[in-house]
Amino acid sequence: MNPKISISKYQACLLGGAIGDALGAPAEFLSAEQIQTRYGHRGITGYVEFSDGKGMYTDDTQMTLFTAEGLLRSGHGQKNIPGNLNVKAYEAYQRWLYTQDHPFNPEQPKNSGWLITESHLYQRRAPGTTCLVSLRSKKPGTVVQPINNSKGCGTIMRMAPVGLMYFGKAEEAFKIGCDLSALTHGHPSGYLSGGFLAALIADLAIGTPLHTAIQHGIDLLKSWEEHEETLHAVQGAAELFHNSKKSKSVSADIIEQLGSGWVAEEALSIALFTSLYHEKDFKKGVLLAVNHSGDSDSTGAIAGNILGLINGMEGIPEKWISNLHGQHIVMDIAGDLYTQALLEERPTDEKWHEKYPGS
């Protein structure tokens, strides 16, 4: 077994994303100038949304958790017939939708699993309109038969679990990331960005250097039709890093050359740039990813996934971990992803079946 693959790295990847999400949540609809006016010239430097100093993640992490649940309930190597994963992921997203449309009820339907019983998830934290509308239609989209023409970042912000489940299998992770993204978003730049992140995480999980993983993702991306816009965004991040790497710091207006992050390829680009610029410093990289005009929680979440996986739990400030509402949910599901990914099949014990009813 590759020594780079450990349960703590899986936890750091998903927890890092949840932390970046929570850090960026109060800045999501603010300009960089408004962020500095409200929080000081350095902008956001920690959890600022609540007076008790705690942070709370948004729909980005909520949907990430339900993506993981779909993967865990699909079988992964056991009864994993073609199309089964898409069905299980879509069912999981329907359970997420339930948490957005209904108050918490401790008496959940039979066979619903554990995640939907977590009261913390029954909070509307500015969920994406496209995700809500497409899921309410009860009509899952596909790459071949798109449900709409949206490329909102609701695709990419939820795809890290795919890369963790398919560690070392970047090509497979890329396709699955595209398939699961296309369930709700039909524009190629939307689902290709989701596929790119899934492939990147799959490579990083086995210790592939970030630059190498990005290049591998580019090679995979080029094999897909209508990849040009996403490719331009990825290359833009790499070029901006090359031009900025000798600078001691970069400002929000530099980041905003890549866009605002509301659409998937821009969110990917910003997260890649900030991760490259502070590859060995989770704290600096995630704070850079949230202090700009635009979709700060999504860019923070994606950068947090990447930098968490690279730097591990020891690289994440302990205060950010302990003060994150609902962090136990993230830790638990990351651990279960690790277990099933390494087994390449569903565990058969009764407790596991209760958590993740079978396919």
N, C-alpha and C positions, 0 to 999 in steps of 0.2 A: 504494500500500500504506500502511495506517495505520502511522505511525511508532512507535506504542505496541507493535506486534507485533515482537518480536525473539527470537532464539534464547536470549539470556541471560535474558529474562523467563520463557520456558518452563522453562529449567533452574532458575531461582530458585523457580518454583512447585513443581516436583516435589522439588527438593533441600530447599526450606523445609519441605515436608511430612515428608520423611525425617528431617530434623534435629529437628523437633518430636516426631516419633515416638520417636526415640532418646533425647531428653531426658526424655520422659515414661515410658519403658519401666520404669525401676526403681521408679517411684511408682505403677504401675498398680493395685496391690492394697493401697495404703496409704491411711490417712486423712490429712487435712491435718495433724492433730496428730502423727501418726507421721512424716510427712515432715519436719516441723520438728525433731522429736526426733532424727531420724537425720542430717539434713543442715544443721541450724542454723536460726535464727529466720527467715531469708530463704528457707528451703526450697531447692529445686534451683536452682542458678544456672549450671550447666554440666553436662557429661557426668560422671556419678558412678557409673555401673554397674560400671566396670572400674578397676583400680588404675593403669592406664597413661593414664587420662584420655581414652580414646577412647569413641566412642558407636557403638551398633549398632541399626539399625532393626528393626522387628518385622513380623509378618504384615500390618499395615496398609500398609506400603510395599511389601512383597513383592507383595501383591494389586494394588496400584496399578500396579506395573510390568507385571504380567500383563494388567491391563485395557488398558494402553497397547499391549501386544503384540497383543491381540485386535483393537484398532482398526487397528493398522498392517497386520495380515494380512487384514483384511476387504475392503480395496480402496479404501474412501473415494472413491467417485465412479467406480470402475472395477470392473465386475462386482458392484456393491453392490446386488444384488437384495434385495427385501424378506425380512427374516429372516436374511440372510447375516451381518450384524454380530452378532446374538445367538448364532448358531452358532459364529462365530470366537471370540467372547468366552468362551463356555462351554468351548470346547476349550482356550483359554488358561488358564482357571481349573482345568481338569483337569490341565494341566501344572504349575500351582502345587501342586495336591494331590499330585502325584507327588513334588515336592521335600519335602513334609512326611512322606510315607510311606516314602520310600526313601533310602538313603545315596547320596551323590554317585557317579556313574559317568561317567568321561570319554568312554565310548563310548555316546552317546545314540542313540536310534532315528533313522533317516533321516527327513528332512522335519520335524524338531523345532524348527528355528530356533536362535538363539543364546542366548536367555535361559535356557533350561533347562540350558545347559552351564556356567552360572556357579556355581561351587562355593559361593560365599558365600550363595546363596539356599537351600541345603540345610540349614536350621536351623529348628527348631521354636521360635518365639518367642511362645508363648502364643496359638496360632491360635484363632479364634473357633469355638465348638462348632457353631453353626448352619451356618457355611460348610463345615466338615468333613463334617457329617452330610448336608447337602443335596447336596454334590458327590459324595460316595460313593454316593448313591442312583442316580446317573447319570440323573436325571430333572430337567431344567431347568424351573424354574417360569416363569410369565408373569404379567402384571398381571391378565389375564382368568382364568387358571387357576393360582392360587397354589399353591406347593409346601408351604407351612406358614403359620403365623400369627405368624412372628417379625418383630420390628422392631429387632433388634440393630443396633448401629452398624457391623457388617460391611458394610452397604450403602454408607453415605456415605463411609467413610474411604478408599475406592478409586476415587472417581468424578472426581477432578480431571482426568485425561487426556481425559475426554469433553468437558469445557468447552474444553480447549486445542485439540482436534481440530476442534471446531465453533465456533471463535471468531466472535463477532459474530452467532451464530445461536442465541440463548438458548432460543427455543421448541423448536427441534430438539434442542438439548442436553438440555433438561429431559425430553423424551420418551425419549431414548436412555438417559439416566441412570436413569429409572424402569425401563425395560426390562431393563437390565443388572443393576440392583439386585434386581429380581424373579426373576432366575435362581436366587437362593439364599434370598431373604427375601420372604414373601408378604404381610405386613401393610402396609396403605397408608401408615402413618406411616414405615415403613422405606424403601420405594421412593420415596415422595414427597420424603423428605429427601435421598436420593441425587440425585433429579432437580433439586432446588433447588440443591444445591451445583454440579452440572454447569452449570446455567444461570448461576449467579453467576460462575463461572470464565469462562464464555464471554463475559460482559459485561466483566468486569475485564480480560480479555486485550486488549480494544480500547481500554482507558483509561477505561471508564465509572467514575465515582466510586462508592465502596462503598455509600453511602446510596442512590444511584439504582439500583444493581444489585440491592440488597436489595428495593427497592420493585417493581422489574420482576419479580423472583422471586416476590414476593407476588401480583402480578397473574396470573402464570402458574399459580401454585399454586391459586388460587381457581377455576380452570377445571376442576380435577380433582375427582372424587367423593371423599368421605371425607377431605377436606383439613383439617378443623377442628383436629385435634390438632397437626399440623405447623404450621399457621398460628399457633396459640396459642403454640407454642414460639418461632417467629421473632419474633412481636410482643412476647413476653416479653423477648427479648434487647434489642430496640430500646427498650422501656420502661425496663428496668434501666439501659441506657446513658444514657438521658435523665436518669434520677434520680441517676446516679452521676458524670456527666461533669465536675462541678465539684469532685469530690473529688480530692485529690492521689494517692490510692491506694485500692485496694479489696482486701479480704481474701477468703480462701477461702470464708468463710461467706456472703459476698455472692454469689459465683459459684454456690454450691450452692443458691441460691434457684431456679436454672434446672434443677436436677437433678444427676445424677452422670455422665451421659454414656454409660452402658452401652447405652441405647437410642438409636436414630438421631436422633430429633427433639431429645433433650437434648444430644447431642454437637454437633449443628448449632447449637443455641441458645448453648451455651457458647463455641463457636468464633466465632460472630458477635459476641457481646458482647465478648470479649477483643480481637477484631480492630477493632471500633469504638473501643474504649477506647484502644488503642495503635496506631491505624491507620498512623501514620508511623514506628513504631519496632518493627521485627521482633523484636528481642531481648526487649524488655519484654512485647510481646504474647504471644509464644510461652511465655515463662516464666510469665506469668499463666495461660495455658491449661493448664499441666501441674501447677501447685501447688494442687491441690484434692483432695478425697476423691472417687475415682471412676476413670473410664477415662482416665487422664492421657495415655497415649500416643496414643489416638485423637483426643482434643480437641486435643492438641498438633499432631498431624499435619494435621488439618483447618485449624486456625488458621495453621499453617506454610504450607500451600498458598496460602491467601488472602493472608497478609502477605508471603510470598515474591514472589507475582505483583505485588503493589502496590509493594513497595519495591525489587525487583530484587536481583541478586547483590551489588551494592555495599552493600545494607542488611543483609546477613547476615554475622555475625562470621566472619572468615577462619579462626579457630581451630576453629570449629564445622564448617566445610567440610572442612578438611584432616584433622581427627581423626575423621571419620565413616567407619567401615568400609563398603566397598562403594559409596562415593559415585560412582565412575566408571561404575557400571552405571546409576545414576539420571541422570547427566549425558548418557550416550550415548543412552538411550531418549528423554529429553526433546528432545535435538537431532533425533532421527529423527521424533518427533511434529511438531516445527516444520517439518521438510522436507516431510513428506507433507501436513500441514494446508495449507501454502501452495500446494503443487502441485495439491491436490484430487484426486490420483490416485496410484497406486503408481508410484514410480520403476521404470524397466525395466532398470537395469544389473544385471549378474550378482551383484555383491557384495550388493546390496540383496536380491535374490531368495534368496540363501543365508541372510541374516539373518532374513528374513520370507517363508518359502515361500508361494506364491500361494494365492489363494482358489479 
